[in-house]
Protein backbone atom coordinates (compact mmCIF):
# COMPACT_ATOMS: atom_id res chain seq x y z
CA UNK A 1 0.00 0.00 0.00
CA UNK A 2 1.42 3.40 -0.97
CA UNK A 3 1.95 6.09 1.65
CA UNK A 4 0.21 9.51 1.47
CA UNK A 5 1.87 12.06 -0.77
CA UNK A 6 4.82 13.71 0.93
CA UNK A 7 4.70 11.52 4.04
CA UNK A 8 8.09 10.88 5.60
CA UNK A 9 9.44 9.96 9.05
CA UNK A 10 10.02 12.81 11.50
CA UNK A 11 13.53 14.18 11.65
CA UNK A 12 14.22 14.36 15.38
CA UNK A 13 17.16 16.56 16.41
CA UNK A 14 19.11 16.62 19.63
CA UNK A 15 17.86 18.82 22.47
CA UNK A 16 20.05 21.90 23.17
CA UNK A 17 22.44 21.40 26.07
CA UNK A 18 21.88 24.90 27.45
CA UNK A 19 18.94 26.53 29.25
CA UNK A 20 16.67 28.24 26.76
CA UNK A 21 15.35 31.78 27.17
CA UNK A 22 11.57 31.97 27.77
CA UNK A 23 11.12 33.64 24.37
CA UNK A 24 12.80 30.66 22.68
CA UNK A 25 10.55 28.33 24.65
CA UNK A 26 7.60 30.40 23.39
CA UNK A 27 8.51 29.53 19.80
CA UNK A 28 10.00 26.04 20.05
CA UNK A 29 9.02 24.06 23.13
CA UNK A 30 6.28 21.45 22.85
CA UNK A 31 6.47 21.35 19.04
CA UNK A 32 5.44 17.84 17.99
CA UNK A 33 5.69 17.36 14.23
CA UNK A 34 3.84 14.62 12.41
CA UNK A 35 5.45 12.48 9.76
CA UNK A 36 4.82 15.24 7.23
CA UNK A 37 7.41 17.49 8.91
CA UNK A 38 5.20 20.58 8.91
CA UNK A 39 6.82 23.89 9.91
CA UNK A 40 3.89 25.22 11.92
CA UNK A 41 2.21 23.28 14.69
CA UNK A 42 -0.42 20.79 13.56
CA UNK A 43 -4.05 21.10 14.60
CA UNK A 44 -5.59 17.84 15.79
CA UNK A 45 -9.33 18.44 15.68
CA UNK A 46 -10.35 15.07 17.01
CA UNK A 47 -12.25 13.86 20.04
CA UNK A 48 -10.92 10.31 20.27
CA UNK A 49 -8.02 8.04 19.36
CA UNK A 50 -7.65 4.48 18.07
CA UNK A 51 -5.57 1.55 19.30
CA UNK A 52 -3.82 -1.06 17.20
CA UNK A 53 -4.93 -3.86 19.51
CA UNK A 54 -7.23 -4.47 22.44
CA UNK A 55 -4.13 -5.02 24.53
CA UNK A 56 -2.83 -1.54 23.63
CA UNK A 57 -6.15 -0.02 24.75
CA UNK A 58 -5.92 -2.02 27.99
CA UNK A 59 -2.36 -0.78 28.65
CA UNK A 60 -3.30 2.80 27.74
CA UNK A 61 -6.18 3.03 30.22
CA UNK A 62 -4.02 1.32 32.83
CA UNK A 63 -1.46 4.09 32.20
CA UNK A 64 1.18 1.50 31.38
CA UNK A 65 1.86 3.02 27.97
CA UNK A 66 1.94 6.61 26.66
CA UNK A 67 -1.12 6.93 24.42
CA UNK A 68 -3.80 9.61 24.03
CA UNK A 69 -7.18 8.37 25.26
CA UNK A 70 -9.80 11.05 24.73
CA UNK A 71 -9.58 14.80 24.13
CA UNK A 72 -11.41 15.53 27.39
CA UNK A 73 -8.33 14.04 29.05
CA UNK A 74 -5.63 15.08 26.60
CA UNK A 75 -5.04 16.04 22.99
CA UNK A 76 -1.82 16.50 20.94
CA UNK A 77 -2.49 20.17 20.18
CA UNK A 78 -3.50 20.94 23.77
CA UNK A 79 -0.38 19.11 24.96
CA UNK A 80 1.79 21.39 22.81
CA UNK A 81 0.29 24.47 24.44
CA UNK A 82 0.65 23.01 27.92
CA UNK A 83 4.30 22.04 27.40
CA UNK A 84 5.14 25.44 25.93
CA UNK A 85 3.49 27.47 28.71
CA UNK A 86 5.02 25.24 31.42
CA UNK A 87 8.50 25.88 29.98
CA UNK A 88 7.90 29.65 29.89
CA UNK A 89 6.57 29.64 33.47
CA UNK A 90 9.27 27.31 34.82
CA UNK A 91 6.67 24.81 36.08
CA UNK A 92 6.77 21.02 36.09
CA UNK A 93 3.41 20.68 34.37
CA UNK A 94 0.49 22.65 32.98
CA UNK A 95 -3.18 21.74 32.57
CA UNK A 96 -5.17 23.83 30.10
CA UNK A 97 -8.86 24.58 30.64
CA UNK A 98 -11.71 26.11 28.68
CA UNK A 99 -11.70 29.49 30.48
CA UNK A 100 -9.89 31.47 33.13
CA UNK A 101 -12.63 30.92 35.69
CA UNK A 102 -12.65 27.16 35.10
CA UNK A 103 -8.91 27.30 35.83
CA UNK A 104 -9.45 29.34 38.99
CA UNK A 105 -12.23 27.08 40.27
CA UNK A 106 -10.43 23.83 39.42
CA UNK A 107 -7.14 24.95 40.98
CA UNK A 108 -8.91 25.46 44.31
CA UNK A 109 -11.72 22.90 44.21
CA UNK A 110 -9.31 20.00 43.65
CA UNK A 111 -7.72 20.73 47.04
CA UNK A 112 -10.62 21.38 49.41
CA UNK A 113 -13.37 19.37 51.03
CA UNK A 114 -16.00 19.89 53.71
CA UNK A 115 -14.53 21.34 56.90
CA UNK A 116 -11.50 22.95 55.20
CA UNK A 117 -10.51 26.61 55.50
CA UNK A 118 -9.33 28.96 52.73
CA UNK A 119 -7.54 32.31 53.12
CA UNK A 120 -7.51 34.81 50.25
CA UNK A 121 -6.44 38.35 49.44
CA UNK A 122 -9.40 40.70 49.79
CA UNK A 123 -8.93 42.47 46.45
CA UNK A 124 -9.82 40.19 43.55
CA UNK A 125 -11.89 39.77 40.40
CA UNK A 126 -15.61 39.54 41.13
CA UNK A 127 -16.11 35.97 39.90
CA UNK A 128 -13.20 34.78 42.06
CA UNK A 129 -14.83 36.55 45.00
CA UNK A 130 -18.13 34.77 44.32
CA UNK A 131 -16.43 31.35 44.16
CA UNK A 132 -14.66 31.85 47.49
CA UNK A 133 -17.32 33.70 49.46
CA UNK A 134 -20.52 32.11 48.08
CA UNK A 135 -19.84 28.75 46.41
CA UNK A 136 -17.29 27.26 48.81
CA UNK A 137 -19.38 27.95 51.96
CA UNK A 138 -22.25 25.95 50.40
CA UNK A 139 -19.94 22.92 50.56
CA UNK A 140 -18.95 23.48 54.18
CA UNK A 141 -15.70 25.35 53.49
CA UNK A 142 -14.89 28.46 55.51
CA UNK A 143 -12.88 31.46 54.31
CA UNK A 144 -11.14 34.60 55.48
CA UNK A 145 -10.16 37.60 53.35
CA UNK A 146 -7.02 39.60 54.17
CA UNK A 147 -6.26 43.18 53.16
CA UNK A 148 -2.77 44.56 52.63
CA UNK A 149 0.66 43.11 53.38
CA UNK A 150 0.95 43.20 57.15
CA UNK A 151 2.63 39.88 58.11
CA UNK A 152 0.91 39.97 61.50
CA UNK A 153 -2.52 40.12 59.90
CA UNK A 154 -1.70 37.30 57.49
CA UNK A 155 -0.23 35.19 60.30
CA UNK A 156 -3.38 35.67 62.37
CA UNK A 157 -5.57 34.60 59.43
CA UNK A 158 -3.37 31.54 58.96
CA UNK A 159 -3.41 30.63 62.66
CA UNK A 160 -6.47 28.47 61.91
CA UNK A 161 -5.67 25.23 60.02
CA UNK A 162 -5.73 26.28 56.35
CA UNK A 163 -5.85 24.09 53.26
CA UNK A 164 -5.26 26.74 50.57
CA UNK A 165 -4.33 30.39 50.12
CA UNK A 166 -5.55 32.25 47.02
CA UNK A 167 -3.76 35.47 45.98
CA UNK A 168 -4.57 37.79 43.10
CA UNK A 169 -1.68 40.16 42.46
CA UNK A 170 -1.86 42.67 40.90
CA UNK A 171 -5.59 42.76 41.57
CA UNK A 172 -8.34 43.57 39.13
CA UNK A 173 -9.17 46.45 38.71
CA UNK A 174 -7.12 48.67 41.07
CA UNK A 175 -3.79 46.87 40.80
CA UNK A 176 -3.26 46.14 44.50
CA UNK A 177 -0.09 44.15 45.22
CA UNK A 178 0.32 41.18 47.57
CA UNK A 179 3.75 40.10 48.83
CA UNK A 180 3.92 36.60 47.33
CA UNK A 181 7.12 35.55 49.11
CA UNK A 182 5.90 36.68 52.54
CA UNK A 183 2.48 35.06 52.25
CA UNK A 184 3.94 31.85 50.80
CA UNK A 185 6.38 31.50 53.67
CA UNK A 186 3.65 31.98 56.28
CA UNK A 187 1.28 29.64 54.44
CA UNK A 188 3.84 26.88 54.14
CA UNK A 189 4.42 26.97 57.90
CA UNK A 190 0.84 25.74 58.32
CA UNK A 191 0.91 23.36 55.37
CA UNK A 192 -1.28 25.41 53.05
CA UNK A 193 -1.00 25.37 49.25
CA UNK A 194 -0.52 28.84 47.74
CA UNK A 195 -2.33 29.61 44.47
CA UNK A 196 -1.54 32.84 42.61
CA UNK A 197 -3.85 34.37 40.02
CA UNK A 198 -1.18 35.88 37.76
CA UNK A 199 -3.53 37.15 35.07
CA UNK A 200 -2.83 40.87 35.46
CA UNK A 201 0.96 40.41 35.38
CA UNK A 202 1.12 37.66 32.70
CA UNK A 203 3.94 35.09 32.50
CA UNK A 204 6.16 37.84 31.09
CA UNK A 205 6.18 40.18 34.10
CA UNK A 206 5.94 37.93 37.16
CA UNK A 207 7.05 34.39 38.12
CA UNK A 208 5.10 33.41 41.27
CA UNK A 209 6.67 29.94 41.49
CA UNK A 210 10.10 31.53 41.83
CA UNK A 211 8.73 33.69 44.66
CA UNK A 212 7.52 30.70 46.68
CA UNK A 213 4.01 30.00 45.39
CA UNK A 214 2.90 26.43 44.67
CA UNK A 215 0.39 26.96 41.87
CA UNK A 216 -0.13 29.61 39.18
CA UNK A 217 -3.37 30.07 37.24
CA UNK A 218 -4.27 32.17 34.21
CA UNK A 219 -7.10 33.35 32.12
CA UNK A 220 -5.21 32.65 28.90
CA UNK A 221 -7.86 34.75 27.17
CA UNK A 222 -5.89 37.76 28.32
CA UNK A 223 -2.23 38.40 27.44
CA UNK A 224 -1.49 34.80 26.42
CA UNK A 225 -3.90 35.01 23.48
CA UNK A 226 -4.28 38.73 23.95
CA UNK A 227 -5.97 39.29 20.62
CA UNK A 228 -9.63 38.87 21.50
CA UNK A 229 -10.09 35.51 19.79
CA UNK A 230 -10.49 32.60 22.20
CA UNK A 231 -11.40 31.74 25.79
CA UNK A 232 -8.93 29.60 27.71
CA UNK A 233 -7.38 29.00 31.11
CA UNK A 234 -4.25 27.35 32.46
CA UNK A 235 -3.06 25.92 35.78
CA UNK A 236 0.62 25.28 36.46
CA UNK A 237 2.40 23.62 39.34
CA UNK A 238 4.46 20.70 40.59
CA UNK A 239 4.17 17.15 39.33
CA UNK A 240 2.58 16.00 42.60
CA UNK A 241 -0.07 18.76 42.60
CA UNK A 242 -0.97 18.26 38.93
CA UNK A 243 -1.11 14.46 38.93
CA UNK A 244 -2.36 13.75 42.44
CA UNK A 245 -4.80 16.64 42.97
CA UNK A 246 -5.70 18.51 39.80
CA UNK A 247 -5.92 15.89 37.03
CA UNK A 248 -8.22 13.49 38.94
CA UNK A 249 -10.58 16.47 39.35
CA UNK A 250 -10.40 17.90 35.80
CA UNK A 251 -10.62 14.51 34.08
CA UNK A 252 -14.00 13.85 35.64
CA UNK A 253 -15.39 17.40 35.84
CA UNK A 254 -14.34 18.14 32.24
CA UNK A 255 -13.27 21.81 31.96
CA UNK A 256 -11.24 20.86 28.88
CA UNK A 257 -9.79 23.24 26.29
CA UNK A 258 -10.75 22.75 22.66
CA UNK A 259 -7.90 21.74 20.30
CA UNK A 260 -8.63 24.71 18.03
CA UNK A 261 -8.36 27.21 20.89
CA UNK A 262 -5.14 25.48 22.00
CA UNK A 263 -3.71 25.86 18.51
CA UNK A 264 -4.53 29.59 18.52
CA UNK A 265 -2.80 29.92 21.90
CA UNK A 266 0.28 28.02 20.73
CA UNK A 267 0.75 30.58 17.97
CA UNK A 268 -0.06 33.46 20.34
CA UNK A 269 2.73 32.46 22.73
CA UNK A 270 5.29 33.15 20.01
CA UNK A 271 4.57 36.89 20.20
CA UNK A 272 3.40 37.23 23.81
CA UNK A 273 6.64 38.68 25.20
CA UNK A 274 6.91 41.32 22.49
CA UNK A 275 3.25 42.28 22.79
CA UNK A 276 3.33 42.56 26.59
CA UNK A 277 6.54 44.60 26.60
CA UNK A 278 5.02 47.11 24.15
CA UNK A 279 1.80 47.27 26.17
CA UNK A 280 3.75 47.89 29.39
CA UNK A 281 5.64 50.77 27.78
CA UNK A 282 2.38 52.27 26.54
CA UNK A 283 0.70 51.84 29.93
CA UNK A 284 3.60 53.55 31.70
CA UNK A 285 3.35 56.58 29.40
CA UNK A 286 -0.42 56.79 29.79
CA UNK A 287 -0.32 56.39 33.58
CA UNK A 288 2.19 59.25 33.82
CA UNK A 289 0.03 61.38 31.53
CA UNK A 290 -3.16 60.73 33.51
CA UNK A 291 -1.49 61.39 36.85
CA UNK A 292 -0.84 64.97 35.78
CA UNK A 293 -4.42 65.68 34.68
CA UNK A 294 -6.62 67.77 37.03
CA UNK A 295 -9.72 65.72 36.11
CA UNK A 296 -8.14 62.61 37.65
CA UNK A 297 -8.30 62.07 41.41
CA UNK A 298 -5.87 59.14 41.46
CA UNK A 299 -4.11 56.68 39.16
CA UNK A 300 -3.38 53.12 40.28
CA UNK A 301 -0.49 51.67 38.30
CA UNK A 302 2.34 49.62 39.86
CA UNK A 303 4.91 51.35 37.66
CA UNK A 304 4.21 54.75 39.25
CA UNK A 305 6.14 55.74 42.36
CA UNK A 306 2.86 57.05 43.75
CA UNK A 307 1.54 53.48 43.96
CA UNK A 308 1.46 52.51 47.67
CA UNK A 309 3.31 49.24 46.93
CA UNK A 310 5.62 50.53 44.19
CA UNK A 311 8.80 49.06 45.72
CA UNK A 312 7.20 45.66 46.28
CA UNK A 313 5.76 45.65 42.77
CA UNK A 314 9.14 46.41 41.22
CA UNK A 315 10.69 43.66 43.37
CA UNK A 316 8.16 41.04 42.22
CA UNK A 317 7.53 42.23 38.66
CA UNK A 318 9.71 43.25 35.73
CA UNK A 319 7.30 45.99 34.66
CA UNK A 320 4.27 47.95 35.83
CA UNK A 321 1.72 45.89 33.92
CA UNK A 322 -0.67 46.70 31.10
CA UNK A 323 -3.70 47.89 33.09
CA UNK A 324 -4.34 51.27 34.71
CA UNK A 325 -6.90 51.96 37.43
CA UNK A 326 -8.32 55.49 37.16
CA UNK A 327 -10.46 57.37 39.67
CA UNK A 328 -12.05 60.59 38.42
CA UNK A 329 -12.88 63.69 40.44
CA UNK A 330 -16.36 63.81 38.89
CA UNK A 331 -19.32 61.45 39.33
CA UNK A 332 -20.52 58.52 37.23
CA UNK A 333 -22.39 60.70 34.72
CA UNK A 334 -19.22 62.61 33.87
CA UNK A 335 -17.21 59.38 33.74
CA UNK A 336 -19.69 57.92 31.25
CA UNK A 337 -19.51 61.12 29.20
CA UNK A 338 -15.72 60.73 29.05
CA UNK A 339 -16.02 57.09 27.93
CA UNK A 340 -18.52 58.01 25.22
CA UNK A 341 -16.17 60.63 23.74
CA UNK A 342 -13.30 58.18 23.16
CA UNK A 343 -12.58 57.60 19.48
CA UNK A 344 -9.83 54.94 19.52
CA UNK A 345 -10.15 53.20 22.88
CA UNK A 346 -13.07 50.75 22.89
CA UNK A 347 -15.56 50.27 25.70
CA UNK A 348 -15.21 46.60 26.59
CA UNK A 349 -14.93 44.46 29.72
CA UNK A 350 -11.98 42.38 28.44
CA UNK A 351 -8.33 43.17 29.20
CA UNK A 352 -4.81 42.18 28.18
CA UNK A 353 -5.82 42.69 24.54
CA UNK A 354 -3.91 44.12 21.59
CA UNK A 355 -6.62 46.79 21.40
CA UNK A 356 -6.93 49.32 24.21
CA UNK A 357 -10.14 48.75 26.17
CA UNK A 358 -11.87 50.66 28.94
CA UNK A 359 -14.64 49.61 31.32
CA UNK A 360 -16.58 50.85 34.32
CA UNK A 361 -16.06 48.06 36.90
CA UNK A 362 -18.89 49.05 39.25
CA UNK A 363 -21.48 48.48 36.51
CA UNK A 364 -19.71 45.75 34.49
CA UNK A 365 -16.98 43.38 35.69
CA UNK A 366 -17.71 43.83 39.41
CA UNK A 367 -21.45 44.54 39.19
CA UNK A 368 -22.21 41.15 40.80
CA UNK A 369 -20.64 42.27 44.09
CA UNK A 370 -22.71 43.94 46.80
CA UNK A 371 -22.28 47.74 47.08
CA UNK A 372 -20.52 47.43 50.42
CA UNK A 373 -18.02 44.94 48.94
CA UNK A 374 -17.34 47.29 46.03
CA UNK A 375 -16.71 50.14 48.48
CA UNK A 376 -14.37 47.89 50.50
CA UNK A 377 -12.41 47.20 47.31
CA UNK A 378 -12.32 50.90 46.40
CA UNK A 379 -14.51 50.40 43.34
CA UNK A 380 -16.56 53.59 43.30
CA UNK A 381 -18.80 54.94 40.49
CA UNK A 382 -15.89 57.24 39.55
CA UNK A 383 -13.44 54.38 38.85
CA UNK A 384 -12.46 53.13 35.38
CA UNK A 385 -10.15 50.31 34.32
CA UNK A 386 -8.04 50.96 31.23
CA UNK A 387 -6.37 48.01 29.54
CA UNK A 388 -3.65 49.45 27.33
CA UNK A 389 -3.02 47.81 23.96
CA UNK A 390 -0.57 47.97 21.06
CA UNK A 391 -1.63 51.22 19.42
CA UNK A 392 0.98 53.97 19.37
CA UNK A 393 1.01 55.70 22.75
CA UNK A 394 0.83 59.16 21.14
CA UNK A 395 -2.53 58.33 19.56
CA UNK A 396 -3.87 56.91 22.80
CA UNK A 397 -2.83 60.03 24.73
CA UNK A 398 -4.44 62.25 22.08
CA UNK A 399 -7.63 60.22 22.39
CA UNK A 400 -7.64 60.55 26.18
CA UNK A 401 -6.87 64.28 25.90
CA UNK A 402 -9.78 65.07 23.61
CA UNK A 403 -12.16 62.98 25.74
CA UNK A 404 -11.03 64.72 28.94
CA UNK A 405 -11.50 68.08 27.27
N, C-alpha and C positions, 0 to 999 in steps of 0.2 A: 504494500500500500504506500502510495507516495505521500510525502509530508506536505503541509501547507506551504504555499509560496513564501519564500524568504525565511522560513523557520530555521533556526540554528541554535546550537547549545549556547547557554550564557557564558560569557567570558568573565569569570571571576578574577579580580585582582587582589593583591595583598593589601591588608589594612595598614594605613600609615602607622609608623612606630612612635609618633609624637602626639601630644594632646592637641586636638583641633580647637580652633576658635569657635565660639557659638555661631558666628555668621556662616562659617563653613559647614557646621552641623546643619544649619537651616537650609542649606542647599543640597547636601550630600547624604546625611545620615538617614537610615531607614529605607533607602532606595532599593527596591527589589525588582529587578528586571526579569521579564519573562524570556522565553527562548527566542523571541524576536529581537531582543537587544534594543528596545525602544529608548530614546534619549530621555523623554519626559516620563513621569511616573504613570503607570497603567491604572486604569479605572476598572475595578472589578464590581460591576453592578449585579451581584448575585446574592441570593438569600441562603442557598445551601451548597453543599459540596458532596462529591461522590467518593466512593472507596473502591479499590480494585478487588477486594475480597471482603467477605463477612468478618474474617479474622482481623483485617485492618480496621474495620469499623469498631470491632470489639476493643482493640488496643487503643484506638483514638479516644473513645469515651471513657476508657479506664485510665487515660492520660499516661499511657505507656509508650506512646509515639507522638511525634509533633505533626498534627494534622488539623486543619480548620474543620470545625464541626457545623457551625450555623452562624450566620452573620449577626444574630442577636448576641452571640458570645464573642465572636471575632471575625475579622474580614481582612484580606490582604491590604486593601487600600487604607482601612482604618489603622491597621498595624503600622503602616508606614508613617502616618501622622503621629501616632503615639510614640514610636521610637525616635522620631525627629524632635518632638517637643521635649521628651525626657532628656535627650542629649543636651538640648539648649538649656534646660532648667538645671541639669546636674542631678537628676533624680534616678533612682533605680528603675522605676517603671511608671507608666502613664496609662490611665484608662480614660478613653474619650466617651462623652455622653452627648445626648441630643440637644442640650441647652445648658446655659450657665447655672440656672436654678436647679436643674436635675443633678448637676455636679455638686452644688452646694448641699442639697438635701442628702444625696447619697454619701458624701464624704462624712457627714455627721451621723446619719441614721444607721450606717453600718456598724457604728461603735456603741450605740446606747441601747438600753433596755429599761423596762419599768424599774423605778427606784433610783436611777442614776441622776447625776447633777451635772449641768453644763454652765460654764462661765463664758461670757462674751463681752466684747467691747461694745459700749453703748451706742456709738455712732456707726450706723450700717445702712445698707440698701433696704428699702421697705420690705421686699419679699423675704429677705434673710431675717428681718425682725419678726415677721409673721410666723415663719417656720419655728424660730426659737421660742417666741413668747406665746404663741397660740397653738401650734400643732403639737410640739413636744409635750406640753403639759397634759394634753388629751391622752397621752400614752403613759402618764405617770412619771414624767421626767421633769425635774425642777431646774430652774435657771436663775442666774444673777447677772446683771449688766453692770459693767464698770466703766466709769468715765475717767479720762486722763491717763497719766503715766506715773502716778504716785505708787511706788513699790509697796508701801504699807497698805494701801487700799486694795491692791491686787492680792497681796498675801492674805489679807483678811477674807477676801472672797474665796480664795483657794484653801482656806482653813477647813472647810467642809470637804469630805471626800468627793473628788471631781473626776469625771470620766473624760471630758473633752473641753478644750478651750477654743473658741472661735474668734478670730481677729480679722477685722477688715481695715486695712491700712495701705494707702490713704483711704479715707472713707468717702462714700458717695452721699451727698454732693459737696460737702464743705471741706473736704481734704484734710480731715483730722488724722494725726499720726499716732500710732501705737508703737511703743518700744518692743520690737519682736524679741530681741535677745533677752531683755529683762523678764518679760512675761513667760517666755519659753523656759528660762531657768527656774522660775518659781513654780511653773506648772509641772515640770519634770520632777521636782522634789516630792510632789504628791501623786506622781504616776499618771498624770493627765496627758492626753494626746493633743498637740497644738496644731490647729488648722488655720491657715492664713488665706483669706480671700485677697488675691494679688491682682485683681482685675484692673484697678485704677493705675497701678504702676506698670503692669505688663512684665513679661519675662525679660525685657530689655533693661528695665530700670531698677529692678529689685529682685534679690535671690533669697527668699525667706528660709530655704533649707540651710543655706550657709550661715544664717543668723540664729539657727537653733530650732526652727520650726520642724514639725514632723511631716506635715501634709500641706500641699499648695493646691488651690483650686482656681479655675478660671471660667469666666464666660468667654469662650473663644470667639464669640460673635464680635467682641470688641477688637482690640488692637491685633489679635492673632489673624483673624480675617481682615477686620478693619476696613472693609470696603462695601459694607451694607448688603452682603449677598446671602449669607447662611447663618443659621442658628447652630451653636455648638457649645460644649463644655468640656473641661478636662480636669482630672484629678491626678496629682503626682505625689509619690512618696516612696517609702522603702519597700523592699520585696515582701517583707512579712506583713506590712499593713495592706498592700495591694492584694496579695494572694490569700491571706488568712481572714481579712476583714471585708475589704471592698468587693472583690470579685464574687464571692458567694452571694453577696447582696445584689449586685448589678445583674448578674446572670439570671436571677430569678425575678427581679423586679423590672428589668428590661428597659432602662433609659438609654438605649443604644443610639449611636451616631450612624447616620446613613452613609454608605460608601461614597456617594456623590459629594456630600458636604465635606467628608474627610479629604477627598481629592482636591476640592477647592482650597481647603486649609493647608494642605501640603504645599501647594503652589504659593499660597499667601505667606507662609513662613519664610520663603526665600527673600522677600522684600521687607519683612516686619521690622528689622533693626533700622534700616534706612528710613522707613516711613515714620517710626516712632521718634527717631532722633530729629527729623525735620519738624514734626508736630511739637516736640518739646521746645525747640528753638522758637517756633511761632508763639507758643503759649507763654513763654518767658517774656517776649516782647509785648504781647497783648496785656499780660498781667501788670507789667510796669507802666504801660500806657493808661490802663484803667485806674491804677492806684493814684494817679495824678489828677484825675477828673473830679470836679466838685460835685457832680451828680451821684458819685459813688461813695457810699458810707464806708464800705470795707471790701477788700479783695482777699480771698483765701486761696493761696497758691504756695505750695511748699518751696518753690524756688525764690520766693521773696523773703528778704530778711525780716519783714514785718510779720511773717507767719509765726505763731507762738512756739512752734516746734521746728523752726528752720534748721537748727543745728542737728537735731536728731534725724530730720528728713534727709539732710545732706550726708549724714553718716550711713544711713540705711540704703539710700537711693543714689543713682548716678545722674539724676536729673530731676527737675521739679514736677514732671508729669505733663499730661496733655489736657488736663481739665482745670478750669478756673471757676471758683465759687465767687459770685458777685452779689453784694447786698446794696441796694439802692437807698438813697435818702428818701425818695418819694414812695407812695403807696402802690398797691397792686395795679390800679388803673393806669398810672403813669408807666409802670413796668411793662404792662401789656402794650401800651402805645409805643414804647421803645422797641419791643419785639416786632411789632407790626410794620415798623419803618425799615427794618433790615432788608437789604437787597441781595446780599450774597449769602449770609449765614442763614441756614434753614432752621425753622422751628421743628424740632423733632426730639423724642425722648431717648434716642440711642446715644451712644458715646464711643470714643475710640475709633472714629470713622475718618476716612480720607477727606470727607466733606465736613466743614465746621457746622456744628449743630448747637442750638440753644433750647433750653426748656425751663419751665417754671415748676420746680419740684413739688411745691405745696399742692398744686392742682393736677399734677401728672404722675411722676415716678413715685412720689411719697404720699399721694392722695389717700391711700388705704390706711395710713396711720392716723390715730386719733389726734385731735388738735393739740392736746397737752404733750403728746409724744413728739410732734413736730416742733413745738416750742422748746422742748428739752434738747432736741437735736440742733436748734438754731435755725430751723427751716421756717422762716417767716414769709408772709405774702410779698415781701420786697426782695426775696432771694432768687437769683437765676443761676443755672449751671451752664457754663459754656464749654463745650468740647471742641478743641481747636484742631483743625484739619491740615491739609497739605497745600491750601491756597497760599499765594504769596502774602506774607505778613502785612505788607504795605496796603494791599487791597482790603484785608480784614480790618485794619485800623481805620481806613477811610470809611468803611461801611459802618463801623461802630461810631465814628465821629459824626457822620451825618444823621444817624439814628438818635444819638444823644442830643444833637442840636435841634 
